[in-house]
Amino acid sequence: MARVAGVSVATVSRALRGLDRVSPQTREKVLRVAEDLHYVASPTATSLASGRTRVVAVVAPFLTRWFFATLVSAIEKSLRAQGHHIVLFGLEDDTYDQRLTLTQNMLWKRVDGIITLNVPMTAEEVDLVDRLELPLVAIGSPVPGRACVRIDDRLALRTAVQHLADLGHTKVGYIGSVPDNVAHIQTPQDRLEAFKASVVEFGLTCEPAWILNSDWTAEAAAQDSRDLLRGDHRPTAIVAASDEMAIGVRESARRLGLSVPGDLSVIGIDDYLLSEVLGLTTVRQDVAAQGRAAAELLLRALLDDDEPTDEVVLPTELIVRESTGPLS
């Protein structure tokens, strides 16, 4: 290959491994020659020679939820474009309030770095990552001393509550509270605390019975909100901590003969896949952009041997649709 391309063997090696100190023109020429000669590098041999696997661990509490699937897709595309691949580790256990533990067998000599998706890591897990000297980028729940990509969850909730207050609503409920022992508690806890603070800030009323637990699925939210919505003493608007729960609440209201937004306004957070089609008012976060930003930060650590500690906070945006309206 070096002879055909007219470069040194070392240059061919650097070009194929995606290292720097190779001009774009030379890299393109080497890759074209490799394709013409049907050259395929052995991943095992390359790993042994370089000490790098070109594989990144993506760690998530769930793999089937829309939010996490969207992140994984964006991360995989960004890494693949730079010659890296991912291995998924789903930490979901048999129950909602527990998760599996990240272990050395999952990571050692298998991956070059880690991206966590809203996983609050234990001190033991952080020590493990430090001991293995693996760069890590967190999305959502931060990991001390590591780069983190997130939105301002508290601001997103405040935006949702302010929207309802501006429409004249004074009696506001919330769905998305979770037990304190839930393993991925950071986002639910931040959003609930921000909701309570915003209710006080805008002078609204939220009775304790109007704060509903849920496992953050549409099916559960429909069930969890049914008793509240069928009663006469209910809020005129509900903030859902996610769009999927907002969709569940809206469906529960519809089944009970309530008009949305005539009898009940509903707002979520995310801008879920079906939110536009269903006319759901939401506070939009760009989930794919978070995945791309995290991948870029990790690639910087892998290619430059300079682990970033940046905190990247991406903006959110109120999207008003048909599920909210003025207090009638």
Number of C-alpha atoms within 10 A of each C-alpha: 16 15 9 11 17 13 14 11 13 10 20 24 14 15 21 18 17 15 13 12 10 14 11 11 8 16 21 14 18 24 17 13 17 19 11 10 11 9 11 9 11 9 12 10 11 16 14 12 10 10 11 18 20 22 19 28 20 23 22 24 23 21 18 12 12 14 17 19 16 19 23 24 13 20 25 19 16 20 20 14 9 13 12 17 18 20 16 13 18 17 18 18 13 9 8 16 16 15 19 13 15 19 12 14 8 13 20 14 15 17 19 23 25 22 27 23 25 23 24 20 19 12 10 12 15 17 12 17 19 12 10 15 12 19 24 28 32 28 25 21 19 21 21 12 12 15 22 26 25 22 18 16 23 18 18 26 26 20 20 26 29 17 20 26 21 13 15 15 23 19 19 25 25 29 26 23 20 19 14 12 10 15 18 23 18 17 18 21 18 15 25 22 15 18 28 18 16 21 20 11 12 15 12 17 16 20 12 9 10 20 22 17 16 22 18 22 17 21 17 16 26 22 14 21 25 17 11 17 20 15 8 7 9 19 21 22 26 29 26 32 29 24 28 26 29 31 27 23 29 27 21 23 23 13 13 12 12 16 14 18 19 14 16 26 26 30 32 30 30 22 22 21 13 12 20 15 9 13 15 26 27 33 25 19 22 17 23 18 16 24 26 20 21 28 23 17 24 26 23 15 20 18 12 11 11 13 19 18 16 13 15 16 13 15 13 19 16 19 17 16 16 15 23 24 23 15 18 11
